[in-house]
């Protein structure tokens, strides 16, 4: 072990036992350290409040939730010092070279750590570990700027646990090196450092408990003491009569909404009319008990009733609900009963009970998710989500832990049950599909009020054990701050892993409001990167916020290092907003792969027009020497080749799965050209080379294999591995426009030259998903514009000769001029060599530009949108206009395209956005 690594180990030991050394200061213990830094934080709060993303809350509540200097529920003022301290403990600089890595991001969802505390979205730490082991070395600093529950921090610490690494299927040698399934060394065992940041105090709170050291025995003793007191004070709330003077313990009760019959205006308890007594299944249609009208839930009218809310000190109108069933335990058996007089008497007693302890009474914010409980049940404040009985238990629990030494660890028991003890818990027979509806504040017509006392006791059993895995104070830095304003040192981060918010999928600040009301510190959502009408954030605002976030990431990550983005959204417009934000910030996308959930494998994809799968996006920050070189080469062809060399250097040399080689999409000339164009356009630079010249140049400058380009020092490895596999898998394509249709044809003809009749049936099946606006040319036109046909008059082209002589025994070893080969190859279409491909590209570009000019004429003098057009013609026209700095034409035509088309096409969006920026400058 090196001297610096020994210092790192000593540092880790110092912060866990005996005197505590923290940021150069020594304290008697963690309590003293905490008190000192909390006082320092108190002094810094006035300045920190000026920082964007500072949460909403009182100073003392912010200080109480913080464990400084490494954990602050506000922008962390020690973050520079922490990262500098980490860098001093690292080994000397090592040569860094990694290829894009793909792993199943759903792996590990059954792990006990992952399941300990719920959250709206999270990536399992075991999945993240695979990325960290691939991209980083021990001591490296990882950033997760949308950290949620802190699984990236857990993964970074778990990289030091040999047992967990072996659970992933890896092996470890005596030197602590990690070997993959093929026994190749690819990583080292050792803790990685992590910087975790999220805008939400609720996310911070959960993440801090996952990532800081917990004394299991001490926490268990505290829990047992508090639960004993809670049980003594609250067990009367959950008693129900069994037989005579015998009482059972209530497990849960069922409450039903009450409706009016639309025909006779008779009050109907939903439980009585909609639930089959024998099976407890819900009926889709049912009869009114008064007039026998056939009803369904949609045509019922809700009954409202006035109640006096003692907390608000006013009468409020709420949806009427009735207690209809009680599930309880007597002895060791469960029973079900209808409520009796004693049960109603208990409810009356509970209703009259005065709660002396604090509980949240915050007004619900005006939001997307909060509309449903407001409109459907009259819930306007947080405490109204709970029954009085649940509030009694939860408020007492809060009082018992409020001033405890382990306050924040114990409060996790409350946040752990905060949703399940509300009226959001749906009743379903046998608990199947019950619980709160994920990502909503939906209140069901039949709700299950579970015992809050039992819920806390159940949650308490797993927390100490599940969170007691090895962690050391000082390996993770955690703060509440916005990704649009990360205050980190430039080029201080070795790797970034993020699972960002995707458009309007989840309204985090609204959903976290319930947790944060109990924590008494709330999200300032001004810079929350979501789409939300109530926050007046649409796609443009979302993209702007994501661009600012990625610009921050680009600034703080080291050159040549990687960022991984896990993407889960079915809208291609959201994908394009993310892609545009990444490229505009300066990142170069090296791989986009889709997860095949049935096979559990990933395949590279070239089109995300219809995003139906989970994607993993791998991108890197270019090295400074390459950036400087391209800047010197502006307006010359060499700029494009410098980019291509850099990009090829970052790409995998071979991808093979189960004996099958795969096309590496990023190595194909068309994708390389697209990446090169995007790099130049996003920086406002002219594109230095045409598509046709690029096709010729790439074949002249780089070795080509299976339609892919390689560097000279890469091709030998590809050739060696290629000979070991029998099958060759083509790219996963979704034909949605002209460009993807051409690429589909190219794949078919690369596999084997074919006649038009051979291609036509499959082509017609593939184009069923073509967008309505797409004016797709006929198959004959696509073939003539992009490929060559052999008429049988000259010698057989090498592409056709190779196919025929390989696949037909009777044609083997025949000369290209042999009549038998000529006849068999006649009328077959094939992929031309680069020189002839360039000639076709030039002719096709002229045709597309003529088409583009016709669209310009069509929109002249009117304000109508173009309804049908060739997207390729628009792309080609935009590219030419960009090269001529005719930004007005791009914007003028772009404004006449359907907005959806612009937002869902990555190339059109890139040109349109950049042209708008240039006009506004």
N, C-alpha and C positions, 0 to 999 in steps of 0.2 A: 504494500500500500504506500502511495506517495505521501510526502510530508503534508501537502495541502489536504489530501483526503483524510489523513489522520486528524488534522485540525478540524475538519468538518465533523468527524465522528465525535471528537471531544466537545465541540459546540453543541451537538445534539444531546450528549449526556448531561452537559451543564444545565440545559433548559428543562430537564425532567426531574432531577433529584438534587438534593442539597442546595447550596447557594445557587441562585438563578442569575446567569449572565445574559443580558439582553441589550443589544445595540450598544455595547461597550460599557454598560452599567451593571453593577452587581447588586443583587437584592437577597435578603434573607430567605425568601420563598416567593412563590407565585402570587400570594395575597399581597405582599408588599409591592411586588412589581406591578400588579394590576392597579393598586391604589395610586402609585406614583404616576403611571401613564394616564390613568383616568383624570387625574388632576391636570395633567398637561393637556389632555384633550379638551377639558373644560375651558382652558385658556385659549385654545385655538378655534373654538366653535364660531366666534363672531366672524372670523375671516373665512372659515370653511363654508358658512352659510351663503357666501357670495358665489360659490362654485356651482355650476349647472348640475342638476341631479341631486342636490342636497335634499334629504327626505323631510317630510312634514311631521313635526313632533316637538315636544318640550325637551329642553337641554338634558334634564335629569333622566328622562326616558331613553334618550339616545346614549347617554353615558352608561346607563344600566345594562343596555343590550350589547355594549362594546366590551371587548377584552383586549385593549391596546397594548403594544403598538401593532400587533399583527391582525387584529380583528376590530374593525370599526364600522358601525352601522351608519356611515357617512363617508364622503371622500377621505381616503386614508392619507394623513399628512406625513407619515413616516415611510411612504412607499419607496421613494428614491433611496433613502438610507438603507432600507431592507434589501433592495435589489443590489446595491453596491456592496453590502455585507456578504450577500450570497456570492457575488462575482469574486470576492477576495478568497472565498473558500473553495472555488472550483480548481480543477486541474488545469494545466497549461492548455493553450488553444490546440485543438486537434483538427485534422483534415476532415471536412464534412462533405459527404456525398450520399444522397438518398434518392431512391426512385419513388414515384407515387405508390401509395399503399391503400388497399381496399380491404375492409373487414365488415362482417355483418353487424350493423349497429344495434340490432335487437338482441344480440347475445347477452345472456346474463340477467334477463328480466325475472328469473325465478330466484335469484340470489337473495339471501336474507337481508343484506345491507340495502339492496335496491328497494326491497319491499317494506322497509322499516317505516318510512314516512311518505305519505302521498304527495304528489305535485302534478301539475297539469301536463307537463312533458319533462322527460329526462332520458338521458342516454345511460345505460348501465355502465358502471365503472370498469367491468371486465372487458367490455367492448373497447372502451377508451384506452385501456392498458395496452392493447395490441398496437394502437397508433403510437402511443408514447414510447413503447419499446422499439418500434421501427424507426421513429424519427429523432429520438433523443438519446442522450447518454446520461448517466448518473450526475446529478448536480446541475443539469440544464434547467432553465427557467421556462415554464409553460404558462401561457396566458389563455384564460377563458373569459371573454368579455361579456358573455351572456350565460353566466355560470349556473343559474338556477339553484338546485339543491347541492351543488358543489361536488358532483361525481368526478369531475376532472381532477380536483384536489385529492379525492380518495384514490383515484387511479394512480396519480403521481406518487403517492406514499406507498401504495401497494406494489409498485415496481421494485421496492426493496424487499419484498416478501417472496422467498423462493417457493414456498408451498403454493401460493396463489398463482405464480407464473407457471408452475407445473400443471396446475388445474386447467390452464389454457391450452395444454397439449404440447408445450415447449419442454425442452430438457436443458439442464445447466451443467457445465463442466466444472472441474476443480478450480478453475481460475475465476469462476463467477460469470462466465460468458454464457449468453443465452443462444441456444441452437433451435432452428426451426424444424419442421417435419422432415426435411431432407438432410438434417444434421449439419446445416450451414450456420456458422456463427453470424449473428446479425445484431446482437445487442449485449448489454451488460446488466447484471442485477445491481440495483441501487436506487435510492430515493431520488426523485426529481422534485425540484421546487415548483411551486405554482402560485400564480397571481389570479385570484378569482374576483370578478366584479359583476354586480347585477344592480339594476335600478331598484329592485324590490327589497324592502326590509324583511319581508316574509321569507323570500328566497335566501337572503343573507343569514337569517336566523337559523333556518334548517341546515344550510351549508356549514355554518360555524359549528354546530353540534356534531355534524358528520366528520369534521376535519380537525377538531381539537382533542387533546388527550383527555380521556375520561377514566376516572378511578371507579371501576365497576362495583367493588364492594361498598365504597363510600356512597355511591349513588343509590345502590340497592337499599342500604340502611335508611337513607333519607326518604326514599319512596315508601318503604314499609311504615315508617313513622307517620308520614303524612296520610297514607291510605287508611291507617288505623283510626286517625282522627276524623277523616272524611266519612268513613263507614259509621262511626259512632254517631255523627251528627246528621247523617242523611239516609240511613237505612229505612227510616219510617216512610220515606217518600215512595218506596217501591214494595209495599206490602199489599197483598190482596187476599181475601178470605178464600180458603179452600173448602173446608167442611166444618160446620159448627164454629168452634173457636180456633180452628187451625188456620194458620196463615202461610202463604207461599211468597216467594220473591219474584217480583215482576221482571221478566226478561225484556219485553217490549209491549207497547200498546199500539193499536191501529186506530187512526183517526180518518174519518171520511168527510169529504166535502158534501155540502147540501145544496140541492138545485131545485128550481121550479120546473114543473112540467109546462112546456110551452102551450099545451092545449087547454089544460084545466087550472093551471096556476097552483096546483097542489105541491107542497114541499116534499121532496124526495131525497132520502139519504142514499148517496151513490152506492155504498156498500150493499144496501138492501136490494137494489134493483139490478146491479151490474155483476155481482159476484155469485157464481154457482155455489150453493152451500156444500154440496158433496165433494167437489174437487177444488173449490176456491179459485177456479179459473175465471178470468174476466170475459163477459159476453160482449160481442160487438153491437148487438141490438138487444133491447129489453123493453118490458112493458111498464107503463105508468101504473102504480098500485091503486090509483083512484079511478082513472078513466080508460085504462087498457090501451092507450095510444102506443104505437110502436115508436120507440125513441132510440137515439144514439147520443153519444157524449157531445157531439157537435151542436145539436139543436137544444141542449139544456141551457137554462139560464141560472146563473149563480145567485145564491141567496146571500145578501150582505146583512151584517148586524152591527150596531154601535156597541163599542166597549170602552170603558174608562181605562186608559193607559196610565197607571200610577207613576211610571217613570217619566212620561212626557207631561203628566198632569193635564191631560185633556182627553176628550172623547174622540175616538177614531173609528172609521168604518172599515171593517175587516170581513173577509170571506167566512161564512159560518161553517164550522166544523164540529163533528160529533164523535165522541169516543164510541167505538163499535166492537172492539175485541181486545182481550188481554191474554197474552202468552206469559205463563209463569212456571216456576219450578217449585215442586213440593217434594221434599226428600231428594231422590235422585232422578225423578221423572218430570217430564214437561207436560203441561196441560194448557188447554185453550178454553176460554169462557167469555160469555157476554158480560159486560159490566153490570154490577148489581148496585143496590142502594149504598152499600158501604164504600164502593169505589167512587160513586158520585160525591159521597160525603168527604172522602179523602181529597178529591179534586177541589171541592169548595174550600177545604182547610188550606190546601196549597195556594189557591187563588188569593186567600186572605193573608197569607204569610208575608211579612215585610222583610225584604232583603236588605240587610244593613251593609253588605259587602259591595265593593265596586264591581261593575260589569259594563261592557261597552254599550253606549247608547247613540253611536254615531249615525248621522243622517246618511242614507245611501247616496252615493254620487249619481249624477245624471249620466247614465251610460247605456251601452248596448245590452249587456247582460242583466242590468238591474231593472229594466223595463218589465220583464215578466213577473217577478214577485210583486212589483208595485201595482201593475194592472190586474193581475189575476187574484191576488190575495190581500191587497192593501198594505203590504209590508213596506214601510218607508225608512225604518231604522234597524240597525244591526240586531238589537236585542229581540226584535219581533220575529226573527228566524227561529228562536228557541221557545219551547214551552216554559212555563214558570218553573216547573219541576227541574228541568235541565239547567236553568239559570241559577237556581239555588245551589246545585252541586258545583257547577263550574266557577261561580263567583266565590264560593268558599275555598275551592282548590286554589284559586288565584291568590286569595288572602293568605293561605297557609304557606305558599312558596314565595310570596312577593319579596320578603326580606331575608330569604334563606341564602346561605353561602353558595349553594348550587342552583340559584334561582333560574338561570337560563337553561340549564340541563333539565330541570324539573318542568319548566314551562313548555318544553317539547311534548310532554304528555298532554298538555292542554291543546296545543296546535294539532297534535296527532288525532284528536277526536273532535276538533272544532266543527268540521263539516258533518261528520256522521251523527252528531247529536242534535242536528238542526231538523227543521221541517222539510229539508231537501231530501231526506231519506225516503226513497220510494218503497211502498209495500208491494211485494210480489210473493206468490205462493212458494214456500220452502226456500226463501231467500234467493231464488234464481233470478239473476239480473237486477237485484235490488241495489240499494245504496243511492247516494246522490248521483245525478246524471252529470257525467264528466263535462267540464268546460261551460257550465251553466249555473244559474240560480233558479232552476226549474223546481217549482213546488207541485207535487203530484196531487191528484184528486184523492188518492189513498196513500197516506203517509204512515211510516213506521217510526214511532217514537221509542228509540232504544234506551235502555237504562244508562244514563250518563255515568253513574257510579261504576257499573260493570264495564263500560267502555274504557274508562280510565284504568281500571284494574287489568283489563286484557292488554291494553297498550303498554302498561308498566312492566309486564312480564318480559317483553322482548327488547325494550330500549336499552337497558344497561348492557346486556349481553351482546346485542347486535352492534352497538357503537363502541365496544371496548377493544376493537382491533388496534394494533400497534400504530400510534401516531405520536409525533413529537411537536411540541410547541416551537414554532420557528421555521417549519417547512412550508407553511401556507400563509399567504397574505390575502386577506379578504376585506372587501370594502363595498359600500353602496355608492355607486357612481354610474354615470351614463357612459355608454360605449362611444358616444359622440365626442366625449371630452376626457379621454383617459389621460391622466397626468402621470405618465411613466417616462423614464429616460429613453431617449432615442436609441434604437438598435440595441436594446437590452434583453429582448425576448428571443428564445431559441426555437419555439414552436407554438403555434396557435391552434387550438381545437375549439370550435363553437357549434352550438345547435341554436341558431338565432330564431327570433319570432318570425313567422312567415305570414305577412299580410294581415288578414283579418281572421286567421285560424283561431286564435285564443286571445281574449282580452285580459292580459295578465294583471294589470293594475286593478281592474274591476273585481276579478275573482280573488285576488289577494287581499282585497279590502276587509274581508271577514277575518282572516288571520291577523292582519295588521291592526285591526281595531282592538284585538286582545293584546297585541304587543305594544300598542299605543304609539307606534311610529309608522307612517304611511308613505307610499310612493308619491313622488312628485312626477306626474306623468307627462309633463310638457315635452320631454325628449324621448318618450316611449316610442319605439320603432314598430308601430302597428298601423293597420288601416282601421279607422273608427270614425263614423259619422259624427258622433257626439264630441269627439276631440278635433273635428274638422280635419281629419287626415285621410286623404285618398292615396291612390297609387303613387302619385308624384311626390307627395309628402313622405310617404314610406320610403321610396327610393332615395330621396334626399337624405333622410336620417340614416339609412343603411350606407350610403356613400360616405357620409361623415364618419361613420363607425369604421368602415374599411380603410379610410384614409388614416385614421388613428392607428389601426392595426399595422398598416404599411410603414408608418413612421417608426413604430417601436420594435418591429421585428428585424432581425439581422439579415443582411443580404444573403441570398442563396438558401434561405430557410423556407419552411413550408407552413401553409395554413390548410386545415381540413374543415370543410363546412358540411354538416349533415343537413340534408334538405328533405322536408316532408310536407309537400303541398301539391294538390292536384291541379293547380292553375299555372299554366305556362307563363302568364304575365308576371306572376310573382317570381318565378325562376329567372325570367329575363331581368327583372329589377335587381335581383341579387347578383346575377352575372355582370350586368352593366355597372353596378356599384363596385364590384371587385376589380374589374378591368379599368374603370375610371381611376380608381385609387392607385393603380400601378401593378397589381398582381397579374401574373400570367397563368391562366388555367391550363393545367397539364393533363387533366383527366376528369371526365364526368362519367360515373358508372351507376347503373341502376341495379337495385337488389331484386333478384328473382326469389320471391318469398317461398315458392314451392320447392325450389332446388337449393335454396340457401346460398346462392352464388351471385357474383356480380358480373355484368358485361358492360364494356364501354359502349356508349351511345353517342351518336353524332347529331341527333335532333331531339330537342325537348319541347317540341310544339305541343305534344300531348303528354304532360307529366302525370303518369299514373302510378309510379313506383317511388320508393325511397331512393334518393340519390346521395352519392358521396362525391363531393367536389374537391379536387386536390389542385392547389395553386401554389406558386412560389414567388418570392421577391427576387427579381433579377440581380445578379452580382454587379457591384458598382463599376467594375472595369468594362463590363459589357454595355452598361448604360452610357458611360462616357464615350466608348468607342462608337456607339450608334449615333450619339449626338454629333460627333465629328463627321459622321458619314451621311448626315441629312442631305436629301435630294440626290443621293447616289444609290445605285443598285446594291452596293456592298452593305448598306444598312439592313436590307432584308436578309442577306446571307449571314450577317453577324447574328441577327435574331434567330434564324433557323438553327445555326450551330449551337447556340446557347440552349435552345429549346430541346433539340435532339439529345443534348448531353444530360438533360433532366429526366428523360423518358425511360421507361423500362425497355430492356433490350429484347426480352422474350416473355410472352405470357402463354402458359400452357396449363390446362386443367384436365386431369384424368385422361392423359394421352392425346389431348386435342389442342393444337396450336390455335391461337386467336389473333385476329388482326388487331394491331395496336393503332387505334383510330388516329391518335395524335401524330403518327408517323406518315400518314397518307398525304400526298401532295395537296389535296383540296383543303384538308383541315389545317395543315401547316400554313397554307396561303391565308386562310381565314384568320388564324391566330396572328400572323404577321400584319395583316391589314388592321385588325382590331388594335394591336399595340400602337401602330402609327396614328390611327384616327383618334384614339382616346387621348393622345398627347397633342392633338391638333396639328400633326405632321402630314405632309403629302405622302401618298402611297407610292413607293419608289419604283414599282415594277408592275407590269400588267400580268393578268392571269396566264396568258399564253406564254409570255417570256419566262414566267416563273416555272411553268411546266417543263420547258426546255432546260432552264438553268439548274433545276433540282436534280434532273437526271444526269447532267454533266458534272455536277459537283459532288454528288453523294452516291455511294453504292445503293442500289435498289434491290429489295427482296420482297416478293409477294405483294408488290404495289406499295411498299413502305420504304422510307429513306432512313439510312443509318450513317453514322460517322465511321471513318475508316477503322478506328480501334474498337468499334462495336460489332461490326458485321460478322467477324469470325465466331463470336459467341453465339450469335443468332443462327448461323449456318450449322454449328455443332448441335445445338439443341433442336433445330428444325428436323434434322435427320432422325431424331429419336422418337418422333410422333408420326402417327399414320394419318390422322385426320386434321383438316384445317377448317376452322370455324370462321364464317363471315361475320361482319358487324351486325349488331341488332338494330334494324332500321324500322322506322314507322313512316310510311309514305304519306305525306300530308301536303306536299307542294311539288313544284316542278323540280327543284333541286334534289329533294330526297327521292323523287321518281327516277331521275337520271342516275343517282348513286345506286339505287336498287338494280337498274339495268346493268350498270357497270359491274356489280358483284356477280350477276348471273353470267355475264359474258367473260369475266375473268375466270370463272369456274369452268366454263366451256363455251366456245363460239356456238351461236344458235341462229336458227332462221327466225323470221318474223312470226311464223306460225307456231314455233316452239314457245316463244316468249308470250304471245298474246293472252292465252287463258290465265296464266298466273299474274300477268300485269293487271288485268281487269279486276282480279280479286284484291290485289294490293292497293288499288287506288279508290277503294270504297270509302276511305276516310278523308278524301281530299276536301279541303275547306270550300264552303259555298262561294266565296269570292274568287277562288283560284281558277283562272282561265287556263286550264291545263292543255297543252298541245296533244295531238293524237300520238299514238305510239310510233307511227311511221315518221312523224316530224321529229320526235325526240331522237330516234335512231339516226336519221339523216344529219341532224345538227351536231351530234356528239360522238358518233361511232362510224366505223367503216364496214362496208360490205364487200365480200369477195364474189365477183361475177363469173369466175371460172375461166377468164381469158388470159391472165398472166400467171406467173408462178405463184404457188400457194403461199400466202403470208406465213411468217414463222409462228404466229400465235395459233393459227388453224392447223398448221403442219404438226406442231408439237402436240396439240390435243388429239388429232386423228392417229398419229403414229403411236401414241401412248395407250389409247383406249381401243383401238381396233387391231387385232392380231394380224389380219390379212393386209394391213396397210403399213406395218412396221418396216423401217429401213428403206422406205421408198423416197426417191428424190422429189424435191418440191415441184418439179415440172412433170411428174408422172401423171398421165391422164386419169388414172383411178383416183388419185388424191384430189385432182382438180374437180372431178365430178362429185366426190363425196363432200368436198368443202364448199361447193357452189351455193350461193345465196345465204351464206352464214355471215352474221354480223359479229364483229370482234372489236376489242379495245385497241385503239391505235397506239403506236409507239409515241414517245414524247414529242418528237418533231412534227409528226402528222397531227397529234393532239393539239399542238399549239396552233396549227393552221385552222383546225376546226373551231378552236376557241375564238380566233379572230373573226371568222365568219359569223359565228353565233353571236358574238358581242355586237357586231354591226346590226344584225337582225333585231336583237333586244333593244338596242338604242333607238332604232326606227320605231319600235313599239312604244318606247318611253316617250318619244316626241309626240306620238299620236295622243297619249294621255295628257300631255301638257296642252295640246290644242283643244282636247275635249273639255278641260276645266276652264279654259280661257273665257272670261266674260260671264261666268255663272258661279253659283256657290254650291252646286250639287256635289255629293260624294261620289267617288268612283265605286261602282257596285261590283264589277267583275274586271279582273286584270291579271296579267302574268306577274306574279311577285318577283320572279327573276328579272323581268324587265325593269321593275321599279328599283331593285337592288343595283342592277348595272347602271341605271341612270343616276342613281344617288352617288355611286362610286365615281362616275365621270364628273358629276357636278362638284364633288368634293375635291377631286384633283385640280379642277379649274377654279376652286374657291368660290363657286357659285352657290353659296349657302342659302340664298333666298329661294332658289328653285327647289332645293331639298325641303325647306320648310313649307313652301307653297303647295307642293304636291303632297307632302306628308299630311298636311291639314285636311286634304280631300280624301284621304284613306280612312276607312272605318277605324276608330280608336283602338278597337280590339286587335286589329291586324298589326298596327304599329307596336302595341304593347306585347304581342305574343311572338313577334319576329325579331330575333336578336340583332340581325344586321340592320334592318330598317330602323329599329330603335336607336342603335348606336349612331348612325348617320344623322338621324332626326334630332336627337338630343344634343349632339356636338354642334350641329349647324345652328340650333337655337342659341347655344352658348356663344358661338362666334358672332352671331347677329347682335346679341345683347352686349357684347364687349365694347 
